[in-house]
Each structure stands twice: as C-alpha cells, then as structure tokens.
C-alpha cells in the first residue's frame, strides 16, 4: 500500500482537496487508489479525448490498455504520449474500429472523445461490453439517441459520467454552495446564458482525395457522407449540422446544464428558438451564426443567446450565465464568478482555481485547457466514487440527456419556427407529429439507430 500513501498525500495536499472530498465522499479514496490498476480504453484520440485520459491518469492508478481512432497518425501520436504518461510506460493496443477494441479487451472504463454523431453508438456498445463510460458532451445528436443511452446505462447497471465538468469546477461549486444554496440570490426569476466566441469555422476548402492514413467512411459512420474536404478534426466538423447541433449543442449545453444544477431544474416545460445564418454566409458552414432560445420553467425563463460575430455583451463574460434573483445577481463563467447584491452590500468575486504547482505536467501538455484541468480531475474523481459506491455521478447520463436534448429541441424549434413541448414519458413533441419526426435522425446504412 506504499503507492496508495504517496498518492493519497499528493491528493490531499491539493488546493481543491476539501471540495474534492465533499464532492466524491472520502470513502471513494480506497477505490481511487486500488491495488489493481483500472483497465481503461479511449475511443477518439483527438484533442479532448487525450485531455480527459491524461486527467484520469493524474488522479487514479490506471492501465491504458487500448486506444481507438480512425486517423492512424493521430492514433500513433496518442499512443506515444500515453506510453510516456502512464506509470507502466507500456504502449496500449491500437485499433481503428471501436467494436474490435471492445470485443477483444476486458475494460473497467471507456472514455469516449469522438465527434458528437458517434457518442450514442459507442456509449451503448461500451456499456454492453461491461464497462463504465465517461462520454463527452453533448451526449447525442438527436433526442431518441439520448433516451436509448439512458436506458442502456440503467439496463446494464453501469455508471455513465458526461463531460459537463462545470459541475466539478471548484469556483462554480463554491458559487452554488455559498451564493445560490445559501440564499444570497433569494428567488431567482430570470436567467440569461450566452456565447459570443468567434468559433464558427466557416471556410471553403476544396474537395480532395482522402489520405491513406484516414478512414473517412468509418469517421462518418451513421452521419451523412459529405464530400471530403480535409481532415475534420478539432473545429471543422463542428461547423456542420451533419455531425452535431451547432453552437447550441456545443456551448449552450455547458451553461444550461450548470444553471439546471445550480437551480435544481428538470425538463423545461416549453422551448422556443429563432436564429439562422445572418452574417457569415460566405463559407460552407451550415450552423447558425446567431441564435436565441427560451427554456421555460414555472415562473422562470432561461434565455440563451449566441453570436459568432461582433462583440460580447459583457467582455469579461463572453461565455457565461447570469442568475437574476430578488436579492442580487450572480454572473459566472469557466474563469470566475461575481455576485452583486441588490442592496448595495459587498460584492463577492472568485477566480478559477489552477493547479500548476501540483501538476507541473499540465504546463507542457499540448493544447491543454489549463482552466478546465482541475475541474476535469474532480469530475474523474466523482466518476470513480460513483463506480465504487454504486451511486449516480454528478453529471449522470440522465442529467446530460436533459441538457443535451433541450438544446436539440431548441434547434428543432428554430427549424420549424414554432415552440415545442417535449413529453419524455411518451417521447413525443406534444400535438406536433412533424416535430416528433425530427426527434430521431436517419442513420446512414448499414448503421442502425439505437432504440429505447
């Protein structure tokens, strides 16, 4: 148990130790540092897949058994990094087909970092194989995929943690506990959420030959097959509705999920949205560059706004949410929060927690989101605690589904030009057969859409 003690000391001395222990429960520690390393695989070895894996390696003794990617160059580069980062310095087995990876390895945990259009099939397959799953947000590209993922998690009795790690972000945990739950806002009767990042990759690259190291057919999978116009990695695939749900599915889900967690909100009673491509018409991108949405609750509207052009409404909070209460306002983002009381009392400000001294390897990791690293580590610890204790993690698949589906429903509302009311029991949009038909996207043959 010598290894346990070293790791335990390192864990407990961290700036976020108290928050971590309250978030995961101290009893999780004996699981987080078991005698036998947890067997882990990663499907999708791009930017965030690797980032999630390296955060897990930092907080628990794991053995990365296998990696999967349809880009052999990216796969090999990831394998080299994993060999350096994991304690055993072993090279994981490499796969280009996730089904082969799952059938040939016995795994405790599968991390999924593929593009959105793959999340449902890979999550369900990993659950069927007996693994617990950490899947990136948004969980799905359509509502029925999400319903099927929740059903599979319950059927196989496994833990599924969604990568909505704002719920494990130290300063946001602090805001929930010491501002919202402490009653400093009073009754909250309006919420605003926004993203003003210029992140819509609106280019016009030429159609070209698929390189021999990249399996474009498998990358596309169940999605429509677009003409190949360069590697889709990082920002390019997100600019197309074929693979995701635009800025709404990418960025609103984070803020909406955090607001729901802070205010203990379930499904919205009604969702409406308008928007489109108003400004950036010159490129191939087909996602909205401007969109507004209203998620309605009893006596409360949660309003979303994004623009991928122009200036942010509040330069200090370009991607954020504001909770308007009778006693004050809380503005929060991944970087900080500010509470301004209505009665001219003292404002409260908190900044993001970094852990650069504790995890110096963060500073040399390519493309790492330094502000998100402590949150993702806590999110992994919470995931491990749920596996150990048989409970639900903070970002359980059902919560991820409600947040994801709500954003998808906003897009359906924008497409149809009318509000939608989703009934999760019947899995229909009430009184609207045309809208209900949009809850499930057609899959490209031979892939079969998962059913509940």
C-alpha positions in Angstrom: 0.0 0.0 0.0 3.0 2.2 -0.2 1.8 3.5 -3.6 -1.6 4.4 -2.0 0.0 6.5 0.7 2.2 8.6 -1.7 -0.8 9.3 -3.9 -3.1 9.9 -1.0 -0.8 12.6 0.4 -0.4 14.2 -3.0 -4.1 14.2 -3.5 -4.9 15.6 -0.1 -2.5 18.5 -0.1 -4.2 20.0 -3.2 -5.9 23.3 -3.2 -9.2 21.6 -4.1 -8.9 18.7 -1.6 -11.7 19.8 0.6 -14.1 20.4 -2.3 -13.0 17.1 -3.9 -13.7 15.2 -0.7 -17.1 16.8 -0.2 -17.9 16.1 -3.9 -16.9 12.5 -4.1 -17.0 11.3 -0.5 -13.9 10.2 1.4 -14.9 6.6 1.1 -14.1 6.8 -2.6 -10.4 7.2 -1.8 -9.8 3.5 -1.2 -11.3 2.8 -4.7 -9.4 5.7 -6.4 -6.2 4.1 -5.3 -6.9 0.4 -5.6 -4.2 -2.3 -5.5 -5.0 -3.3 -9.1 -5.0 -0.5 -11.7 -8.3 0.2 -13.5 -8.3 -1.0 -17.1 -9.1 1.9 -19.4 -9.6 2.5 -23.1 -10.1 5.7 -25.1 -12.2 5.9 -28.3 -11.3 9.1 -30.2 -7.8 10.2 -29.5 -8.1 13.8 -30.6 -7.7 16.9 -28.5 -10.3 16.4 -25.8 -10.1 12.6 -25.7 -6.4 12.8 -24.8 -7.1 15.6 -22.3 -9.7 13.5 -20.5 -7.5 10.5 -20.4 -4.5 12.4 -19.0 -6.6 13.9 -16.3 -7.8 10.4 -15.3 -4.2 9.2 -15.3 -3.3 12.0 -12.9 -5.9 11.1 -10.2 -6.0 7.3 -10.3 -3.7 4.3 -11.0 -5.0 3.2 -14.4 -3.6 1.0 -17.1 -4.5 2.3 -20.5 -5.0 -1.0 -22.4 -6.3 0.3 -25.7 -6.8 3.3 -27.9 -9.0 3.7 -31.0 -9.0 6.2 -33.8 -9.8 6.2 -37.5 -6.8 8.6 -38.1 -3.7 6.3 -37.8 -1.3 9.3 -37.4 -3.3 10.7 -34.5 -3.6 7.3 -33.0 0.1 6.7 -33.1 0.9 10.1 -31.7 -1.6 9.5 -28.8 0.0 6.1 -28.2 3.4 7.7 -27.8 2.0 10.3 -25.3 0.2 7.6 -23.3 3.3 5.5 -23.1 5.2 8.5 -21.6 2.4 9.5 -19.3 1.2 6.2 -17.8 3.1 4.6 -14.8 3.8 1.3 -16.6 5.2 3.1 -19.7 3.5 0.4 -21.7 2.2 1.1 -25.2 -1.6 0.5 -25.5 -3.1 -1.8 -28.1 -4.2 0.3 -31.1 -7.4 -0.1 -33.1 -9.2 1.7 -35.9 -12.6 0.0 -35.2 -14.1 0.6 -31.7 -16.1 -2.7 -32.0 -13.0 -4.7 -32.2 -11.4 -2.9 -29.3 -14.5 -3.6 -27.1 -14.7 -7.3 -28.1 -11.0 -8.0 -27.5 -10.4 -6.3 -24.2 -11.9 -6.5 -20.7 -12.3 -2.9 -19.5 -13.4 -1.1 -16.4 -13.7 2.3 -18.0 -14.2 3.5 -21.6 -13.6 7.2 -22.4 -15.4 8.5 -25.5 -13.9 11.6 -27.2 -15.2 11.1 -30.7 -17.4 13.7 -32.5 -21.0 14.0 -31.4 -22.5 11.8 -34.1 -20.7 8.8 -32.7 -21.4 9.2 -28.9 -24.6 7.2 -28.8 -23.5 4.0 -30.6 -20.1 3.9 -28.8 -21.5 4.6 -25.4 -24.2 1.8 -25.7 -21.6 -0.6 -27.2 -19.2 0.1 -24.3 -22.0 -0.4 -21.7 -22.9 -3.7 -23.4 -19.3 -4.8 -23.1 -19.4 -4.3 -19.3 -17.5 -1.1 -19.0 -18.4 2.2 -17.2 -18.4 5.1 -19.5 -17.2 8.7 -19.5 -18.7 10.4 -22.6 -18.1 13.9 -23.9 -21.0 16.4 -24.2 -23.3 16.8 -25.9 -24.3 13.1 -25.4 -26.1 12.7 -28.7 -27.1 14.4 -32.0 -30.8 13.5 -31.6 -33.2 13.1 -28.7 -34.0 9.4 -29.2 -30.3 8.5 -29.1 -30.2 10.2 -25.7 -33.2 8.2 -24.4 -31.5 5.0 -25.6 -28.3 5.9 -23.8 -30.1 6.5 -20.5 -32.0 3.2 -21.0 -28.7 1.3 -21.7 -27.0 2.7 -18.6 -29.8 1.6 -16.4 -30.2 -1.8 -18.1 -26.5 -2.7 -17.6 -26.2 -1.0 -14.2 -23.1 1.0 -15.1 -22.0 4.5 -14.3 -22.0 7.0 -17.2 -20.5 10.4 -16.4 -20.9 13.1 -19.0 -18.1 15.6 -19.7 -20.1 18.6 -18.4 -17.4 19.3 -15.9 -18.7 22.7 -14.9 -20.4 20.8 -12.0 -16.9 19.8 -10.8 -15.4 23.3 -11.3 -14.1 24.5 -7.9 -15.2 28.1 -8.1 -18.7 27.1 -9.5 -19.1 24.5 -6.7 -18.3 27.4 -4.4 -20.9 29.7 -6.1 -23.6 27.0 -5.8 -22.9 26.4 -2.2 -22.1 29.9 -0.9 -24.3 32.1 -3.1 -27.2 30.1 -4.5 -27.8 27.4 -1.8 -27.0 30.0 0.9 -30.0 32.1 -0.3 -28.0 35.2 -1.2 -29.9 35.5 -4.5 -33.3 35.0 -3.0 -35.9 33.8 -5.5 -34.4 33.5 -9.0 -36.9 34.5 -11.7 -34.8 35.1 -14.8 -31.6 33.5 -16.2 -29.5 34.6 -19.2 -26.9 32.5 -20.9 -24.6 33.4 -23.8 -21.7 32.6 -26.0 -20.0 35.2 -28.2 -16.9 33.3 -29.2 -16.0 33.6 -32.9 -15.7 29.8 -33.1 -17.7 29.0 -36.3 -15.1 27.7 -38.7 -16.6 29.0 -41.9 -14.0 28.1 -44.6 -14.2 26.9 -48.2 -11.6 24.2 -48.6 -11.6 22.3 -51.9 -12.8 18.7 -52.2 -9.7 16.4 -52.2 -8.5 12.8 -52.0 -8.8 11.1 -48.6 -5.3 10.4 -47.2 -4.4 6.7 -46.8 -4.0 7.0 -43.0 -7.6 8.2 -42.5 -10.7 6.1 -42.7 -13.3 8.7 -43.8 -16.0 6.1 -44.2 -15.7 5.0 -40.6 -15.2 8.5 -39.3 -18.5 9.4 -40.9 -20.3 6.3 -39.6 -24.0 6.9 -39.2 -23.9 10.6 -40.3 -24.5 11.8 -43.9 -21.3 11.3 -46.1 -20.1 14.8 -47.0 -17.5 15.2 -49.8 -14.1 15.0 -48.2 -12.6 18.5 -47.9 -9.7 17.9 -45.4 -9.3 16.4 -42.0 -12.4 17.2 -39.9 -10.5 17.3 -36.6 -10.9 19.9 -33.9 -13.1 22.8 -35.3 -14.0 21.8 -38.8 -16.6 19.0 -38.1 -18.4 21.3 -35.5 -19.3 23.7 -38.3 -21.7 21.2 -39.8 -25.1 20.1 -38.5 -24.4 16.7 -40.1 -22.3 15.8 -37.0 -23.6 17.9 -34.2 -26.0 20.7 -33.2 -24.1 23.8 -33.8 -23.1 26.3 -31.1 -26.3 25.4 -29.3 -25.2 21.8 -28.9 -21.6 22.6 -28.2 -21.7 25.6 -25.9 -25.2 26.2 -24.6 -25.3 22.7 -23.1 -22.5 23.6 -20.7 -24.1 26.7 -19.4 -27.7 25.4 -19.4 -26.6 22.2 -17.6 -24.8 24.3 -15.0 -27.8 26.5 -14.4 -30.1 23.4 -14.1 -27.7 22.0 -11.5 -27.5 25.3 -9.5 -31.3 25.8 -9.5 -32.3 22.1 -9.4 -34.3 22.3 -12.7 -35.5 19.3 -14.7 -37.0 19.3 -18.1 -38.2 22.7 -19.4 -42.0 22.9 -19.9 -41.6 24.6 -23.3 -38.7 25.5 -25.6 -38.6 28.1 -28.4 -35.8 29.4 -30.6 -35.1 31.6 -33.5 -32.0 32.2 -35.5 -30.0 31.3 -38.6 -27.0 32.3 -40.7 -27.4 36.1 -40.6 -23.9 37.3 -41.2 -21.3 34.7 -42.1 -22.8 33.5 -45.4 -19.5 33.1 -47.4 -18.3 29.7 -46.3 -19.5 26.1 -46.2 -20.7 26.1 -42.6 -24.4 25.3 -42.1 -24.7 26.0 -38.3 -26.4 29.2 -37.1 -24.2 32.2 -36.5 -26.9 33.9 -34.5 -29.5 32.1 -32.3 -31.8 32.9 -29.4 -33.6 30.3 -27.3 -36.0 30.3 -24.3 -36.2 27.4 -22.0 -39.4 27.9 -20.0 -40.0 26.8 -16.4 -42.7 27.7 -13.9 -42.1 31.4 -13.2 -38.7 31.3 -14.8 -37.3 31.7 -18.3 -33.7 30.6 -19.1 -32.7 32.6 -22.2 -29.8 31.7 -24.4 -28.0 34.0 -27.0 -25.1 33.2 -29.2 -23.4 35.2 -32.0 -20.2 34.1 -33.7 -19.6 37.7 -34.9 -19.4 41.1 -33.3 -18.6 41.9 -29.7 -19.7 40.2 -26.4 -22.5 41.8 -24.4 -20.1 41.7 -21.4 -16.4 41.5 -22.4 -15.5 39.9 -19.1 -18.1 37.2 -19.5 -18.2 36.2 -23.2 -19.4 32.6 -22.5 -21.4 32.7 -19.3 -24.7 32.7 -17.4 -26.4 35.2 -15.2 -28.9 34.3 -12.4 -31.2 37.2 -11.6 -32.6 37.0 -8.0 -34.6 39.3 -6.0 -31.7 39.9 -3.7 -28.9 40.1 -6.3 -27.3 38.8 -9.4 -24.7 36.0 -10.0 -22.6 36.1 -13.1 -20.4 33.1 -13.7 -18.2 31.5 -16.3 -15.4 28.9 -16.5 -13.0 31.6 -15.4 -14.7 33.4 -12.5 -17.9 34.5 -10.8 -19.2 37.8 -9.5 -22.1 38.2 -7.1 -23.6 41.7 -6.9 -26.2 42.1 -4.1 -29.2 44.3 -4.8 -28.9 46.3 -1.6 -25.5 47.8 -2.2 -23.9 45.2 0.0 -20.3 43.9 -0.6 -19.9 42.1 -3.9 -18.2 38.7 -3.9 -15.7 37.6 -6.6 -13.9 34.3 -7.1 -11.5 33.2 -9.8 -10.8 29.9 -11.4 -8.5 27.5 -9.5 -5.3 26.4 -11.2 -3.1 23.5 -10.0 0.1 24.3 -11.9 2.4 23.6 -9.0 0.7 20.3 -8.1 0.5 19.1 -11.7 3.5 20.6 -13.5 3.0 18.3 -16.4 -0.1 20.4 -17.3 2.2 23.2 -18.4 3.9 21.1 -21.1 0.8 19.3 -22.5 -0.1 20.5 -26.0 -3.4 22.3 -26.4 -4.4 21.7 -22.7 -7.2 23.9 -21.3 -5.4 24.9 -18.1 -8.5 26.4 -16.5 -10.5 23.2 -17.1 -7.9 20.7 -15.9 -8.7 20.9 -12.2 -12.5 20.6 -13.0 -11.9 17.5 -15.2 -9.7 15.9 -12.5 -12.5 16.4 -9.9 -15.0 15.1 -12.4 -13.0 11.9 -12.8 -12.8 11.5 -9.1 -16.5 11.9 -8.8 -17.0 9.3 -11.6 -14.7 6.8 -9.8 -16.6 7.5 -6.5 -19.9 6.6 -8.2 -18.4 3.4 -9.6 -17.2 2.5 -6.1 -20.3 3.4 -4.2 -22.9 2.3 -6.8 -24.5 5.8 -6.8 -25.1 8.3 -9.6 -22.3 10.7 -10.6 -22.8 14.5 -10.5 -23.1 14.5 -14.3 -25.1 11.3 -14.7 -26.2 10.4 -18.2 -29.9 11.3 -17.4 -28.9 14.9 -16.5 -26.6 15.1 -19.6 -29.5 13.8 -21.7 -31.9 16.5 -20.4 -29.4 19.3 -21.1 -28.4 17.9 -24.5 -32.0 17.1 -25.6 -33.2 20.6 -24.6 -30.6 22.2 -26.9 -31.5 19.8 -29.7 -35.2 20.7 -29.1 -34.3 24.4 -29.4 -32.8 23.7 -32.8 -36.0 21.8 -33.8 -38.0 24.9 -32.7 -35.7 27.1 -34.8 -36.1 24.8 -37.8 -39.9 24.7 -37.6 -40.5 28.2 -36.5 -42.7 27.3 -33.5 -42.3 26.3 -29.8 -42.0 22.7 -28.8 -43.2 20.8 -25.7 -41.4 17.5 -25.2 -43.0 14.7 -23.3 -40.2 12.5 -22.0 -42.5 9.7 -20.9 -44.1 9.3 -24.3 -41.0 10.5 -26.2 -43.1 12.8 -28.4 -43.5 16.5 -29.0 -47.0 17.1 -27.8 -49.5 17.8 -30.5 -46.9 18.1 -33.2 -46.2 14.9 -35.4 -43.9 16.9 -37.7 -41.7 17.9 -34.8 -41.9 14.4 -33.3 -40.5 13.0 -36.6 -37.4 15.2 -36.0 -36.6 13.5 -32.6 -34.7 10.8 -34.5 -32.3 11.4 -37.3 -32.0 9.0 -40.2 -28.8 6.9 -40.0 -26.6 6.1 -43.0 -26.6 2.5 -43.9 -25.5 0.0 -42.6 -25.6 1.7 -39.2 -28.7 1.1 -37.1 -30.2 3.8 -34.9 -30.4 2.7 -31.3 -34.0 2.3 -30.0 -35.2 2.6 -26.4 
